Amino acid sequence: MNIYVCIGSSCHQKSSYSVMKEIKYLIIENGLEEKVNLQSAFCLGHCANGITIKIDDEIVTGVGMGNIREIFKTKVLDICK
C-alpha cells in the first residue's frame, strides 16, 4: 500500500508535515513497515479542501490531526491487518 501526503504550499501551511509524522508513527506502532510505503507528494490538486492524502488510488481530503487516526484505521489498518 502506498500513502502520499501532499506537502504543496496550501497543505504545508495547514501542517501536512505533522500529519505525515503521525502517519509514520501509526505505521510503526501497528507494525506495518513492510506493508505501507509513506511518501510526500507535491500538490494532489485539492488545495481548497484542506490537507490531501492519497492512499493507493483514493484521494482523501480534509485530513488533519483531529481525524488522521480514524482515517488510518478505516482506510489502512482495516485493510492491511
PDB file with SEQRES, HELIX, SHEET and CRYST1 records, atoms N, CA, C and O in Angstrom:
SEQRES   1 A   81  MET ASN ILE TYR VAL CYS ILE GLY SER SER CYS HIS GLN          
SEQRES   2 A   81  LYS SER SER TYR SER VAL MET LYS GLU ILE LYS TYR LEU          
SEQRES   3 A   81  ILE ILE GLU ASN GLY LEU GLU GLU LYS VAL ASN LEU GLN          
SEQRES   4 A   81  SER ALA PHE CYS LEU GLY HIS CYS ALA ASN GLY ILE THR          
SEQRES   5 A   81  ILE LYS ILE ASP ASP GLU ILE VAL THR GLY VAL GLY MET          
SEQRES   6 A   81  GLY ASN ILE ARG GLU ILE PHE LYS THR LYS VAL LEU ASP          
SEQRES   7 A   81  ILE CYS LYS                                                  
HELIX    1 AA1 SER A    9  GLN A   13  1                                   5    
HELIX    2 AA2 SER A   16  GLU A   29  1                                  14    
HELIX    3 AA3 CYS A   47  ASN A   49  5                                   3    
HELIX    4 AA4 ILE A   68  PHE A   72  1                                   5    
HELIX    5 AA5 LYS A   73  LEU A   77  3                                   5    
HELIX    6 AA6 ASP A   78  CYS A   80  1                                   3    
SHEET    1 AA1 4 ASN A  37  ALA A  41  0                                        
SHEET    2 AA1 4 ASN A   2  CYS A   6  1                                        
SHEET    3 AA1 4 ILE A  51  ILE A  55 -1                                        
SHEET    4 AA1 4 GLU A  58  VAL A  63 -1                                        
CRYST1    1.000    1.000    1.000  90.00  90.00  90.00 P 1           1          
ATOM      1  N   MET A   1       0.851  -1.178   0.000  1.00  0.00           N  
ATOM      2  CA  MET A   1       0.000   0.000   0.000  1.00  0.00           C  
ATOM      3  C   MET A   1       0.890   1.231   0.000  1.00  0.00           C  
ATOM      4  O   MET A   1       1.904   1.277   0.697  1.00  0.00           O  
ATOM      5  N   ASN A   2       0.505   2.226  -0.784  1.00  0.00           N  
ATOM      6  CA  ASN A   2       1.241   3.487  -0.850  1.00  0.00           C  
ATOM      7  C   ASN A   2       0.381   4.620  -0.321  1.00  0.00           C  
ATOM      8  O   ASN A   2      -0.784   4.758  -0.694  1.00  0.00           O  
ATOM      9  N   ILE A   3       0.963   5.425   0.548  1.00  0.00           N  
ATOM     10  CA  ILE A   3       0.298   6.619   1.056  1.00  0.00           C  
ATOM     11  C   ILE A   3       1.155   7.821   0.680  1.00  0.00           C  
ATOM     12  O   ILE A   3       2.355   7.858   0.955  1.00  0.00           O  
ATOM     13  N   TYR A   4       0.520   8.799   0.050  1.00  0.00           N  
ATOM     14  CA  TYR A   4       1.185  10.037  -0.331  1.00  0.00           C  
ATOM     15  C   TYR A   4       0.535  11.178   0.444  1.00  0.00           C  
ATOM     16  O   TYR A   4      -0.691  11.277   0.496  1.00  0.00           O  
ATOM     17  N   VAL A   5       1.345  12.030   1.040  1.00  0.00           N  
ATOM     18  CA  VAL A   5       0.852  13.197   1.766  1.00  0.00           C  
ATOM     19  C   VAL A   5       1.287  14.434   0.997  1.00  0.00           C  
ATOM     20  O   VAL A   5       2.472  14.622   0.721  1.00  0.00           O  
ATOM     21  N   CYS A   6       0.326  15.267   0.656  1.00  0.00           N  
ATOM     22  CA  CYS A   6       0.644  16.496  -0.063  1.00  0.00           C  
ATOM     23  C   CYS A   6       1.445  17.433   0.832  1.00  0.00           C  
ATOM     24  O   CYS A   6       1.084  17.684   1.982  1.00  0.00           O  
ATOM     25  N   ILE A   7       2.537  17.940   0.279  1.00  0.00           N  
ATOM     26  CA  ILE A   7       3.340  18.933   1.002  1.00  0.00           C  
ATOM     27  C   ILE A   7       3.457  20.212   0.180  1.00  0.00           C  
ATOM     28  O   ILE A   7       4.360  21.021   0.392  1.00  0.00           O  
ATOM     29  N   GLY A   8       2.530  20.382  -0.762  1.00  0.00           N  
ATOM     30  CA  GLY A   8       2.485  21.617  -1.539  1.00  0.00           C  
ATOM     31  C   GLY A   8       2.179  22.801  -0.630  1.00  0.00           C  
ATOM     32  O   GLY A   8       1.883  22.617   0.551  1.00  0.00           O  
ATOM     33  N   SER A   9       2.247  23.989  -1.159  1.00  0.00           N  
ATOM     34  CA  SER A   9       2.123  25.213  -0.359  1.00  0.00           C  
ATOM     35  C   SER A   9       0.890  25.240   0.530  1.00  0.00           C  
ATOM     36  O   SER A   9       0.999  25.499   1.729  1.00  0.00           O  
ATOM     37  N   SER A  10      -0.272  24.979  -0.034  1.00  0.00           N  
ATOM     38  CA  SER A  10      -1.520  25.059   0.726  1.00  0.00           C  
ATOM     39  C   SER A  10      -1.551  24.028   1.854  1.00  0.00           C  
ATOM     40  O   SER A  10      -1.871  24.364   2.994  1.00  0.00           O  
ATOM     41  N   CYS A  11      -1.223  22.789   1.543  1.00  0.00           N  
ATOM     42  CA  CYS A  11      -1.235  21.738   2.569  1.00  0.00           C  
ATOM     43  C   CYS A  11      -0.135  21.959   3.598  1.00  0.00           C  
ATOM     44  O   CYS A  11      -0.329  21.713   4.789  1.00  0.00           O  
ATOM     45  N   HIS A  12       1.016  22.423   3.135  1.00  0.00           N  
ATOM     46  CA  HIS A  12       2.115  22.713   4.055  1.00  0.00           C  
ATOM     47  C   HIS A  12       1.681  23.741   5.098  1.00  0.00           C  
ATOM     48  O   HIS A  12       1.983  23.589   6.281  1.00  0.00           O  
ATOM     49  N   GLN A  13       0.982  24.777   4.668  1.00  0.00           N  
ATOM     50  CA  GLN A  13       0.514  25.811   5.597  1.00  0.00           C  
ATOM     51  C   GLN A  13      -0.518  25.277   6.583  1.00  0.00           C  
ATOM     52  O   GLN A  13      -0.723  25.859   7.648  1.00  0.00           O  
ATOM     53  N   LYS A  14      -1.156  24.188   6.236  1.00  0.00           N  
ATOM     54  CA  LYS A  14      -2.156  23.577   7.121  1.00  0.00           C  
ATOM     55  C   LYS A  14      -1.547  22.441   7.953  1.00  0.00           C  
ATOM     56  O   LYS A  14      -2.281  21.649   8.545  1.00  0.00           O  
ATOM     57  N   SER A  15      -0.235  22.358   8.000  1.00  0.00           N  
ATOM     58  CA  SER A  15       0.514  21.401   8.833  1.00  0.00           C  
ATOM     59  C   SER A  15       0.533  19.974   8.295  1.00  0.00           C  
ATOM     60  O   SER A  15       0.403  19.019   9.061  1.00  0.00           O  
ATOM     61  N   SER A  16       0.694  19.826   6.991  1.00  0.00           N  
ATOM     62  CA  SER A  16       0.761  18.481   6.425  1.00  0.00           C  
ATOM     63  C   SER A  16       1.968  17.695   6.934  1.00  0.00           C  
ATOM     64  O   SER A  16       1.932  16.465   6.955  1.00  0.00           O  
ATOM     65  N   TYR A  17       3.028  18.379   7.342  1.00  0.00           N  
ATOM     66  CA  TYR A  17       4.182  17.664   7.891  1.00  0.00           C  
ATOM     67  C   TYR A  17       3.816  16.984   9.209  1.00  0.00           C  
ATOM     68  O   TYR A  17       4.302  15.889   9.493  1.00  0.00           O  
ATOM     69  N   SER A  18       2.975  17.610  10.007  1.00  0.00           N  
ATOM     70  CA  SER A  18       2.513  16.982  11.251  1.00  0.00           C  
ATOM     71  C   SER A  18       1.685  15.742  10.952  1.00  0.00           C  
ATOM     72  O   SER A  18       1.811  14.726  11.636  1.00  0.00           O  
ATOM     73  N   VAL A  19       0.841  15.823   9.934  1.00  0.00           N  
ATOM     74  CA  VAL A  19       0.040  14.669   9.525  1.00  0.00           C  
ATOM     75  C   VAL A  19       0.958  13.551   9.049  1.00  0.00           C  
ATOM     76  O   VAL A  19       0.745  12.384   9.380  1.00  0.00           O  
ATOM     77  N   MET A  20       1.965  13.902   8.281  1.00  0.00           N  
ATOM     78  CA  MET A  20       2.899  12.903   7.770  1.00  0.00           C  
ATOM     79  C   MET A  20       3.639  12.216   8.923  1.00  0.00           C  
ATOM     80  O   MET A  20       3.811  10.998   8.911  1.00  0.00           O  
ATOM     81  N   LYS A  21       4.072  12.987   9.905  1.00  0.00           N  
ATOM     82  CA  LYS A  21       4.753  12.413  11.065  1.00  0.00           C  
ATOM     83  C   LYS A  21       3.829  11.470  11.826  1.00  0.00           C  
ATOM     84  O   LYS A  21       4.268  10.423  12.301  1.00  0.00           O  
ATOM     85  N   GLU A  22       2.568  11.829  11.946  1.00  0.00           N  
ATOM     86  CA  GLU A  22       1.605  10.980  12.657  1.00  0.00           C  
ATOM     87  C   GLU A  22       1.357   9.679  11.895  1.00  0.00           C  
ATOM     88  O   GLU A  22       1.264   8.614  12.505  1.00  0.00           O  
ATOM     89  N   ILE A  23       1.250   9.757  10.575  1.00  0.00           N  
ATOM     90  CA  ILE A  23       1.074   8.542   9.775  1.00  0.00           C  
ATOM     91  C   ILE A  23       2.288   7.638   9.935  1.00  0.00           C  
ATOM     92  O   ILE A  23       2.146   6.424  10.081  1.00  0.00           O  
ATOM     93  N   LYS A  24       3.473   8.221   9.908  1.00  0.00           N  
ATOM     94  CA  LYS A  24       4.696   7.434  10.092  1.00  0.00           C  
ATOM     95  C   LYS A  24       4.666   6.727  11.447  1.00  0.00           C  
ATOM     96  O   LYS A  24       4.999   5.546  11.545  1.00  0.00           O  
ATOM     97  N   TYR A  25       4.272   7.444  12.471  1.00  0.00           N  
ATOM     98  CA  TYR A  25       4.157   6.869  13.805  1.00  0.00           C  
ATOM     99  C   TYR A  25       3.150   5.720  13.816  1.00  0.00           C  
ATOM    100  O   TYR A  25       3.421   4.666  14.392  1.00  0.00           O  
ATOM    101  N   LEU A  26       1.989   5.917  13.181  1.00  0.00           N  
ATOM    102  CA  LEU A  26       0.943   4.895  13.154  1.00  0.00           C  
ATOM    103  C   LEU A  26       1.398   3.647  12.391  1.00  0.00           C  
ATOM    104  O   LEU A  26       1.062   2.524  12.767  1.00  0.00           O  
ATOM    105  N   ILE A  27       2.153   3.852  11.332  1.00  0.00           N  
ATOM    106  CA  ILE A  27       2.697   2.712  10.575  1.00  0.00           C  
ATOM    107  C   ILE A  27       3.605   1.880  11.481  1.00  0.00           C  
ATOM    108  O   ILE A  27       3.492   0.655  11.525  1.00  0.00           O  
ATOM    109  N   ILE A  28       4.497   2.545  12.194  1.00  0.00           N  
ATOM    110  CA  ILE A  28       5.432   1.850  13.089  1.00  0.00           C  
ATOM    111  C   ILE A  28       4.683   1.214  14.256  1.00  0.00           C  
ATOM    112  O   ILE A  28       4.927   0.057  14.596  1.00  0.00           O  
ATOM    113  N   GLU A  29       3.778   1.963  14.863  1.00  0.00           N  
ATOM    114  CA  GLU A  29       3.012   1.482  16.017  1.00  0.00           C  
ATOM    115  C   GLU A  29       2.243   0.189  15.690  1.00  0.00           C  
ATOM    116  O   GLU A  29       2.080  -0.684  16.542  1.00  0.00           O  
ATOM    117  N   ASN A  30       1.785   0.091  14.458  1.00  0.00           N  
ATOM    118  CA  ASN A  30       0.999  -1.070  14.045  1.00  0.00           C  
ATOM    119  C   ASN A  30       1.808  -2.124  13.296  1.00  0.00           C  
ATOM    120  O   ASN A  30       1.242  -3.087  12.779  1.00  0.00           O  
ATOM    121  N   GLY A  31       3.118  -1.949  13.235  1.00  0.00           N  
ATOM    122  CA  GLY A  31       3.996  -2.938  12.617  1.00  0.00           C  
ATOM    123  C   GLY A  31       3.766  -3.119  11.123  1.00  0.00           C  
ATOM    124  O   GLY A  31       3.863  -4.231  10.604  1.00  0.00           O  
ATOM    125  N   LEU A  32       3.461  -2.027  10.437  1.00  0.00           N  
ATOM    126  CA  LEU A  32       3.139  -2.098   9.010  1.00  0.00           C  
ATOM    127  C   LEU A  32       4.271  -1.604   8.109  1.00  0.00           C  
ATOM    128  O   LEU A  32       4.037  -1.287   6.942  1.00  0.00           O  
ATOM    129  N   GLU A  33       5.477  -1.536   8.632  1.00  0.00           N  
ATOM    130  CA  GLU A  33       6.600  -1.004   7.869  1.00  0.00           C  
ATOM    131  C   GLU A  33       6.840  -1.755   6.562  1.00  0.00           C  
ATOM    132  O   GLU A  33       7.288  -1.159   5.582  1.00  0.00           O  
ATOM    133  N   GLU A  34       6.552  -3.038   6.536  1.00  0.00           N  
ATOM    134  CA  GLU A  34       6.764  -3.840   5.327  1.00  0.00           C  
ATOM    135  C   GLU A  34       5.576  -3.792   4.365  1.00  0.00           C  
ATOM    136  O   GLU A  34       5.691  -4.198   3.209  1.00  0.00           O  
ATOM    137  N   LYS A  35       4.441  -3.295   4.844  1.00  0.00           N  
ATOM    138  CA  LYS A  35       3.224  -3.288   4.030  1.00  0.00           C  
ATOM    139  C   LYS A  35       2.828  -1.912   3.507  1.00  0.00           C  
ATOM    140  O   LYS A  35       2.122  -1.806   2.504  1.00  0.00           O  
ATOM    141  N   VAL A  36       3.283  -0.850   4.191  1.00  0.00           N  
ATOM    142  CA  VAL A  36       2.854   0.509   3.839  1.00  0.00           C  
ATOM    143  C   VAL A  36       4.071   1.367   3.521  1.00  0.00           C  
ATOM    144  O   VAL A  36       5.026   1.430   4.295  1.00  0.00           O  
ATOM    145  N   ASN A  37       4.019   2.017   2.383  1.00  0.00           N  
ATOM    146  CA  ASN A  37       5.070   2.924   1.936  1.00  0.00           C  
ATOM    147  C   ASN A  37       4.537   4.352   2.043  1.00  0.00           C  
ATOM    148  O   ASN A  37       3.527   4.680   1.420  1.00  0.00           O  
ATOM    149  N   LEU A  38       5.194   5.194   2.815  1.00  0.00           N  
ATOM    150  CA  LEU A  38       4.778   6.580   3.014  1.00  0.00           C  
ATOM    151  C   LEU A  38       5.702   7.506   2.245  1.00  0.00           C  
ATOM    152  O   LEU A  38       6.924   7.422   2.363  1.00  0.00           O  
ATOM    153  N   GLN A  39       5.100   8.399   1.448  1.00  0.00           N  
ATOM    154  CA  GLN A  39       5.874   9.351   0.658  1.00  0.00           C  
ATOM    155  C   GLN A  39       5.195  10.715   0.671  1.00  0.00           C  
ATOM    156  O   GLN A  39       3.997  10.832   0.928  1.00  0.00           O  
ATOM    157  N   SER A  40       5.983  11.732   0.390  1.00  0.00           N  
ATOM    158  CA  SER A  40       5.412  13.058   0.202  1.00  0.00           C  
ATOM    159  C   SER A  40       5.099  13.250  -1.280  1.00  0.00           C  
ATOM    160  O   SER A  40       5.674  12.590  -2.145  1.00  0.00           O  
ATOM    161  N   ALA A  41       4.179  14.164  -1.549  1.00  0.00           N  
ATOM    162  CA  ALA A  41       3.796  14.468  -2.927  1.00  0.00           C  
ATOM    163  C   ALA A  41       3.548  15.965  -3.041  1.00  0.00           C  
ATOM    164  O   ALA A  41       3.080  16.601  -2.096  1.00  0.00           O  
ATOM    165  N   PHE A  42       3.857  16.507  -4.178  1.00  0.00           N  
ATOM    166  CA  PHE A  42       3.578  17.920  -4.407  1.00  0.00           C  
ATOM    167  C   PHE A  42       2.244  18.068  -5.093  1.00  0.00           C  
ATOM    168  O   PHE A  42       2.023  17.490  -6.157  1.00  0.00           O  
ATOM    169  N   CYS A  43       1.368  18.820  -4.510  1.00  0.00           N  
ATOM    170  CA  CYS A  43       0.035  19.162  -4.979  1.00  0.00           C  
ATOM    171  C   CYS A  43      -0.718  17.996  -5.609  1.00  0.00           C  
ATOM    172  O   CYS A  43      -0.430  17.559  -6.723  1.00  0.00           O  
ATOM    173  N   LEU A  44      -1.683  17.520  -4.855  1.00  0.00           N  
ATOM    174  CA  LEU A  44      -2.569  16.467  -5.331  1.00  0.00           C  
ATOM    175  C   LEU A  44      -3.840  17.047  -5.947  1.00  0.00           C  
ATOM    176  O   LEU A  44      -4.764  16.306  -6.283  1.00  0.00           O  
ATOM    177  N   GLY A  45      -3.886  18.377  -6.094  1.00  0.00           N  
ATOM    178  CA  GLY A  45      -4.953  19.029  -6.847  1.00  0.00           C  
ATOM    179  C   GLY A  45      -6.235  19.327  -6.098  1.00  0.00           C  
ATOM    180  O   GLY A  45      -7.268  19.566  -6.723  1.00  0.00           O  
ATOM    181  N   HIS A  46      -6.198  19.320  -4.784  1.00  0.00           N  
ATOM    182  CA  HIS A  46      -7.403  19.596  -3.998  1.00  0.00           C  
ATOM    183  C   HIS A  46      -7.112  20.660  -2.936  1.00  0.00           C  
ATOM    184  O   HIS A  46      -7.491  20.510  -1.774  1.00  0.00           O  
ATOM    185  N   CYS A  47      -6.457  21.698  -3.334  1.00  0.00           N  
ATOM    186  CA  CYS A  47      -5.939  22.717  -2.411  1.00  0.00           C  
ATOM    187  C   CYS A  47      -7.017  23.358  -1.536  1.00  0.00           C  
ATOM    188  O   CYS A  47      -6.750  23.690  -0.381  1.00  0.00           O  
ATOM    189  N   ALA A  48      -8.200  23.533  -2.052  1.00  0.00           N  
ATOM    190  CA  ALA A  48      -9.268  24.206  -1.310  1.00  0.00           C  
ATOM    191  C   ALA A  48      -9.918  23.304  -0.268  1.00  0.00           C  
ATOM    192  O   ALA A  48     -10.730  23.771   0.531  1.00  0.00           O  
ATOM    193  N   ASN A  49      -9.572  22.022  -0.265  1.00  0.00           N  
ATOM    194  CA  ASN A  49     -10.258  21.066   0.602  1.00  0.00           C  
ATOM    195  C   ASN A  49      -9.441  20.620   1.804  1.00  0.00           C  
ATOM    196  O   ASN A  49      -9.716  19.562   2.370  1.00  0.00           O  
ATOM    197  N   GLY A  50      -8.460  21.387   2.201  1.00  0.00           N  
ATOM    198  CA  GLY A  50      -7.638  21.012   3.349  1.00  0.00           C  
ATOM    199  C   GLY A  50      -6.512  20.079   2.944  1.00  0.00           C  
ATOM    200  O   GLY A  50      -6.274  19.869   1.755  1.00  0.00           O  
ATOM    201  N   ILE A  51      -5.829  19.525   3.911  1.00  0.00           N  
ATOM    202  CA  ILE A  51      -4.723  18.614   3.634  1.00  0.00           C  
ATOM    203  C   ILE A  51      -5.252  17.408   2.870  1.00  0.00           C  
ATOM    204  O   ILE A  51      -6.282  16.830   3.217  1.00  0.00           O  
ATOM    205  N   THR A  52      -4.527  17.048   1.828  1.00  0.00           N  
ATOM    206  CA  THR A  52      -4.929  15.935   0.988  1.00  0.00           C  
ATOM    207  C   THR A  52      -3.901  14.826   1.071  1.00  0.00           C  
ATOM    208  O   THR A  52      -2.695  15.068   1.035  1.00  0.00           O  
ATOM    209  N   ILE A  53      -4.401  13.601   1.183  1.00  0.00           N  
ATOM    210  CA  ILE A  53      -3.543  12.430   1.099  1.00  0.00           C  
ATOM    211  C   ILE A  53      -4.105  11.514   0.018  1.00  0.00           C  
ATOM    212  O   ILE A  53      -5.280  11.595  -0.340  1.00  0.00           O  
ATOM    213  N   LYS A  54      -3.249  10.651  -0.487  1.00  0.00           N  
ATOM    214  CA  LYS A  54      -3.667   9.671  -1.477  1.00  0.00           C  
ATOM    215  C   LYS A  54      -3.257   8.302  -0.958  1.00  0.00           C  
ATOM    216  O   LYS A  54      -2.082   8.055  -0.689  1.00  0.00           O  
ATOM    217  N   ILE A  55      -4.231   7.418  -0.822  1.00  0.00           N  
ATOM    218  CA  ILE A  55      -3.971   6.060  -0.363  1.00  0.00           C  
ATOM    219  C   ILE A  55      -4.202   5.150  -1.563  1.00  0.00           C  
ATOM    220  O   ILE A  55      -5.336   4.935  -1.991  1.00  0.00           O  
ATOM    221  N   ASP A  56      -3.107   4.623  -2.095  1.00  0.00           N  
ATOM    222  CA  ASP A  56      -3.119   3.935  -3.382  1.00  0.00           C  
ATOM    223  C   ASP A  56      -3.761   4.867  -4.410  1.00  0.00           C  
ATOM    224  O   ASP A  56      -3.158   5.887  -4.741  1.00  0.00           O  
ATOM    225  N   ASP A  57      -4.938   4.572  -4.924  1.00  0.00           N  
ATOM    226  CA  ASP A  57      -5.559   5.442  -5.928  1.00  0.00           C  
ATOM    227  C   ASP A  57      -6.678   6.314  -5.363  1.00  0.00           C  
ATOM    228  O   ASP A  57      -7.328   7.039  -6.116  1.00  0.00           O  
ATOM    229  N   GLU A  58      -6.914   6.258  -4.061  1.00  0.00           N  
ATOM    230  CA  GLU A  58      -8.010   7.014  -3.444  1.00  0.00           C  
ATOM    231  C   GLU A  58      -7.519   8.327  -2.854  1.00  0.00           C  
ATOM    232  O   GLU A  58      -6.590   8.350  -2.046  1.00  0.00           O  
ATOM    233  N   ILE A  59      -8.150   9.418  -3.265  1.00  0.00           N  
ATOM    234  CA  ILE A  59      -7.856  10.741  -2.713  1.00  0.00           C  
ATOM    235  C   ILE A  59      -8.716  10.955  -1.473  1.00  0.00           C  
ATOM    236  O   ILE A  59      -9.921  10.705  -1.490  1.00  0.00           O  
ATOM    237  N   VAL A  60      -8.078  11.425  -0.389  1.00  0.00           N  
ATOM    238  CA  VAL A  60      -8.784  11.749   0.847  1.00  0.00           C  
ATOM    239  C   VAL A  60      -8.459  13.200   1.177  1.00  0.00           C  
ATOM    240  O   VAL A  60      -7.290  13.555   1.324  1.00  0.00           O  
ATOM    241  N   THR A  61      -9.479  14.034   1.293  1.00  0.00           N  
ATOM    242  CA  THR A  61      -9.267  15.451   1.571  1.00  0.00           C  
ATOM    243  C   THR A  61      -9.752  15.792   2.978  1.00  0.00           C  
ATOM    244  O   THR A  61     -10.437  15.001   3.626  1.00  0.00           O  
ATOM    245  N   GLY A  62      -9.383  16.979   3.430  1.00  0.00           N  
ATOM    246  CA  GLY A  62      -9.814  17.440   4.741  1.00  0.00           C  
ATOM    247  C   GLY A  62      -9.141  16.701   5.888  1.00  0.00           C  
ATOM    248  O   GLY A  62      -9.708  16.583   6.974  1.00  0.00           O  
ATOM    249  N   VAL A  63      -7.946  16.209   5.649  1.00  0.00           N  
ATOM    250  CA  VAL A  63      -7.213  15.444   6.660  1.00  0.00           C  
ATOM    251  C   VAL A  63      -6.551  16.407   7.639  1.00  0.00           C  
ATOM    252  O   VAL A  63      -6.047  17.461   7.252  1.00  0.00           O  
ATOM    253  N   GLY A  64      -6.563  16.032   8.887  1.00  0.00           N  
ATOM    254  CA  GLY A  64      -5.910  16.844   9.907  1.00  0.00           C  
ATOM    255  C   GLY A  64      -5.580  15.987  11.116  1.00  0.00           C  
ATOM    256  O   GLY A  64      -5.860  14.788  11.129  1.00  0.00           O  
ATOM    257  N   MET A  65      -4.995  16.591  12.118  1.00  0.00           N  
ATOM    258  CA  MET A  65      -4.608  15.850  13.314  1.00  0.00           C  
ATOM    259  C   MET A  65      -5.836  15.331  14.059  1.00  0.00           C  
ATOM    260  O   MET A  65      -5.736  14.355  14.803  1.00  0.00           O  
ATOM    261  N   GLY A  66      -6.978  15.960  13.873  1.00  0.00           N  
ATOM    262  CA  GLY A  66      -8.200  15.525  14.550  1.00  0.00           C  
ATOM    263  C   GLY A  66      -8.843  14.287  13.965  1.00  0.00           C  
ATOM    264  O   GLY A  66      -9.635  13.625  14.635  1.00  0.00           O  
ATOM    265  N   ASN A  67      -8.510  13.960  12.706  1.00  0.00           N  
ATOM    266  CA  ASN A  67      -9.162  12.803  12.087  1.00  0.00           C  
ATOM    267  C   ASN A  67      -8.196  11.792  11.465  1.00  0.00           C  
ATOM    268  O   ASN A  67      -8.646  10.791  10.907  1.00  0.00           O  
ATOM    269  N   ILE A  68      -6.900  12.021  11.542  1.00  0.00           N  
ATOM    270  CA  ILE A  68      -5.960  11.138  10.861  1.00  0.00           C  
ATOM    271  C   ILE A  68      -5.968   9.729  11.453  1.00  0.00           C  
ATOM    272  O   ILE A  68      -5.808   8.763  10.707  1.00  0.00           O  
ATOM    273  N   ARG A  69      -6.144   9.581  12.743  1.00  0.00           N  
ATOM    274  CA  ARG A  69      -6.174   8.241  13.339  1.00  0.00           C  
ATOM    275  C   ARG A  69      -7.367   7.435  12.824  1.00  0.00           C  
ATOM    276  O   ARG A  69      -7.226   6.251  12.519  1.00  0.00           O  
ATOM    277  N   GLU A  70      -8.526   8.056  12.725  1.00  0.00           N  
ATOM    278  CA  GLU A  70      -9.713   7.361  12.221  1.00  0.00           C  
ATOM    279  C   GLU A  70      -9.556   7.014  10.741  1.00  0.00           C  
ATOM    280  O   GLU A  70      -9.922   5.920  10.314  1.00  0.00           O  
ATOM    281  N   ILE A  71      -9.009   7.950   9.960  1.00  0.00           N  
ATOM    282  CA  ILE A  71      -8.758   7.684   8.542  1.00  0.00           C  
ATOM    283  C   ILE A  71      -7.784   6.526   8.402  1.00  0.00           C  
ATOM    284  O   ILE A  71      -7.995   5.635   7.579  1.00  0.00           O  
ATOM    285  N   PHE A  72      -6.726   6.527   9.192  1.00  0.00           N  
ATOM    286  CA  PHE A  72      -5.735   5.459   9.138  1.00  0.00           C  
ATOM    287  C   PHE A  72      -6.382   4.122   9.494  1.00  0.00           C  
ATOM    288  O   PHE A  72      -6.125   3.109   8.843  1.00  0.00           O  
ATOM    289  N   LYS A  73      -7.215   4.124  10.523  1.00  0.00           N  
ATOM    290  CA  LYS A  73      -7.862   2.883  10.945  1.00  0.00           C  
ATOM    291  C   LYS A  73      -8.746   2.325   9.833  1.00  0.00           C  
ATOM    292  O   LYS A  73      -8.649   1.143   9.504  1.00  0.00           O  
ATOM    293  N   THR A  74      -9.597   3.152   9.258  1.00  0.00           N  
ATOM    294  CA  THR A  74     -10.568   2.639   8.289  1.00  0.00           C  
ATOM    295  C   THR A  74      -9.977   2.394   6.909  1.00  0.00           C  
ATOM    296  O   THR A  74     -10.405   1.474   6.212  1.00  0.00           O  
ATOM    297  N   LYS A  75      -9.013   3.191   6.509  1.00  0.00           N  
ATOM    298  CA  LYS A  75      -8.504   3.088   5.143  1.00  0.00           C  
ATOM    299  C   LYS A  75      -7.187   2.338   5.019  1.00  0.00           C  
ATOM    300  O   LYS A  75      -6.801   1.937   3.921  1.00  0.00           O  
ATOM    301  N   VAL A  76      -6.495   2.146   6.139  1.00  0.00           N  
ATOM    302  CA  VAL A  76      -5.201   1.461   6.091  1.00  0.00           C  
ATOM    303  C   VAL A  76      -5.220   0.222   7.001  1.00  0.00           C  
ATOM    304  O   VAL A  76      -5.030  -0.899   6.531  1.00  0.00           O  
ATOM    305  N   LEU A  77      -5.445   0.427   8.271  1.00  0.00           N  
ATOM    306  CA  LEU A  77      -5.335  -0.656   9.237  1.00  0.00           C  
ATOM    307  C   LEU A  77      -6.341  -1.766   8.975  1.00  0.00           C  
ATOM    308  O   LEU A  77      -5.976  -2.941   9.006  1.00  0.00           O  
ATOM    309  N   ASP A  78      -7.591  -1.426   8.720  1.00  0.00           N  
ATOM    310  CA  ASP A  78      -8.618  -2.443   8.487  1.00  0.00           C  
ATOM    311  C   ASP A  78      -8.332  -3.257   7.224  1.00  0.00           C  
ATOM    312  O   ASP A  78      -8.773  -4.400   7.110  1.00  0.00           O  
ATOM    313  N   ILE A  79      -7.603  -2.678   6.284  1.00  0.00           N  
ATOM    314  CA  ILE A  79      -7.280  -3.374   5.033  1.00  0.00           C  
ATOM    315  C   ILE A  79      -6.012  -4.205   5.168  1.00  0.00           C  
ATOM    316  O   ILE A  79      -5.941  -5.322   4.655  1.00  0.00           O  
ATOM    317  N   CYS A  80      -5.004  -3.661   5.860  1.00  0.00           N  
ATOM    318  CA  CYS A  80      -3.696  -4.325   5.946  1.00  0.00           C  
ATOM    319  C   CYS A  80      -3.642  -5.466   6.964  1.00  0.00           C  
ATOM    320  O   CYS A  80      -2.811  -6.364   6.833  1.00  0.00           O  
ATOM    321  N   LYS A  81      -4.481  -5.446   7.937  1.00  0.00           N  
ATOM    322  CA  LYS A  81      -4.383  -6.469   9.007  1.00  0.00           C  
ATOM    323  C   LYS A  81      -5.283  -7.628   8.775  1.00  0.00           C  
ATOM    324  O   LYS A  81      -5.312  -8.558   9.580  1.00  0.00           O  
TER     325      LYS A  81                                                      
END                                                                             
